[in-house]
């Protein structure tokens, strides 16, 4: 079963420079839940890899992050989708951990958990660190212009990285390729 890895904030849900600090602040981006459901229906496994430094910064605690993720997972299920694995980095950016993107630890945990090789796996993100992590493991980096995506594109990305307006458009292309 092919895999697609998604970033959370800015790809699935609205992002905030002040962090998503409560389930009430978690708001799906238009079409994102349906895009995940379409990917699942087309035979993809979908995983989420997300930096969540709000924990390391003391902005929210693990119980709150779990409540936010529970809300997301319930919304995805209600739309007909499923998340095969959800991995996050709770560390402060200065912690030097292996899991915080652009490092590869989150993606490697997903690969181990799902027993899959990451070569060519589509990784959809809205920031340069998402793209860098995907590239570092030999995956297929895909930029969406939601969240920080427009700024990431304006800052410059490597040639050959695919760019789509949002997750729905990226999912549509991945599904089209699978059906060929």
N, C-alpha and C positions, 0 to 999 in steps of 0.2 A: 504494500500500500504506500503510495507516494506521500511525502510529508511537505507541509508548508509551515514555516515558523514566522510568527508575527510578533512585532513589538506591541506593547499595550497602549500606553498614552500617546496620542497623536495618530495612531493607526486604527485602533478599535474604538477608542473613546476620545472625547475632547481632552486636550492637554491644558495644563495651567502652569504658569511660571511659579506659582505659589504651591504647587503639588496638589494632587487629588488626595484630600485628607479625610474624607468620610464617604460612606456609601451614597449619601445625598448629593455629593459633588460629582459622582461618576455618572457620566452621560454619554451614551453611545453616539458615534458619528453617524450621520445619515447613511444608510445602506450598509454599514459595516457588519451588523449582525446577520443580515440576509446574505452578505457575501460569504461569511463563514459557513452558513448553512448550505449555500450552493457548492462550496468547496467540498464539504462533507458528503453531500449527495452525489457529487461527481467522483467520489472514491478517494479523496485526500484525507490524511490525518492532519489535524491542525494543532500546533503547539504554540505556546506563548513564552517569550523570553523578555523579561522586563527589568531594567534598573529601577530600584525603588529606594533610593538613598534617603528618602524622607524618614525612614526608620533610623538609619545611622546618624541623621541630623537631629533626631529627637522631635521631629514634626508630627509623627504618628507612630503608633506602636504596632506590633505584629498582629494583635487581635483586630485592630482597625483595618489593616491591610487585608487580612483574611475576610473580613466582612465586605470590603470593597470587591475583592475577587469573587466571593460568593454571589454578590449581586450581578457581576459580569457573567459568571458561569450560568446562573439561572436565566438571564436574559438571552444568552446564546442558545441554551436548551429550548427556551420558549419559542425561539425563531427556527428551531429545527436543526441546530448545529451542535457540535460537541468539541471540547478541547481535550486532546489526548494527553497532554502534559503541560503544566504551568510551572515555570521556573522563574525565580526573581533573585536579584542581588539586593540585600538589605543594607549593604555597607556604605559608609561615607565615601565620597570620591577620593579622599586622601588616604584611605585605609590600605591601599596597595593590594587588594584581593585579586584573585584570578577570575572571579565571576563577573565583575562589572564590565559591561561592554565599554570600550572596544576590545577588551580581552575576551577570550573564547570560552570561559568556564560554563556559562549558561547554555550555550549551544552544545558543548560537549556533554553536559548532564542530560540534555534532551536526547542526544544520540545514544547515550548509554541506556537511558530509561526505555527508549523505544527500540533499541537494538537496530539502529539504522546508520548507514554511512552518510555523512553530511555532504559529500561531493555532489554538487549541482542542485542541492536542496534550495528551493526558493525561500529567501529570508526577506520579509517585507518590513521596512522601517521608515522613519521620518527624519533620522539624524545621521550624521557622518559616522558616529560610533556604531550604529546598527550596521551600516554598510561595511565598515572596517572589520567588525567581528565576522560577518558573513564571508568576506573575502579571505580572511585569515584561515578559515577552516575549509576553504575550497567550495563554499556554497555559492548560491546565485543571488547576489545582492539586488534588491528591488527597492527603489525609492518611491514613496507616495508623497504627494504635495499637501497633504493634510498635516495638522500639527506643526512641527518645525520644518516640514519638507520644502516649502518654498524658500526659506532662508538657507537650508542645506544646499539646494540647487544653486541659489545665488552665490553662495560661498565657493562653489565649484565641486564637482564630483568627477571620479575617474571616467574616462571614456568607456563606453560600452555598458554602463549601468543603466538598466531599464528604469524609466520614469513614467508613473501613471498619476492621474488626478487624485485617485483615492483607492481604498481597498477594493471596492466593487469593480473598478476597472482592471486592477491587477488580477483579481480572482477570475474575471471574465477571460482574460488572456490565458491564464494557467489552465482553465477548464477547456478552452478552445484547443490549446496545444495537446492536452490529454486525449481529446476526442479525435484527433487526427490519426 
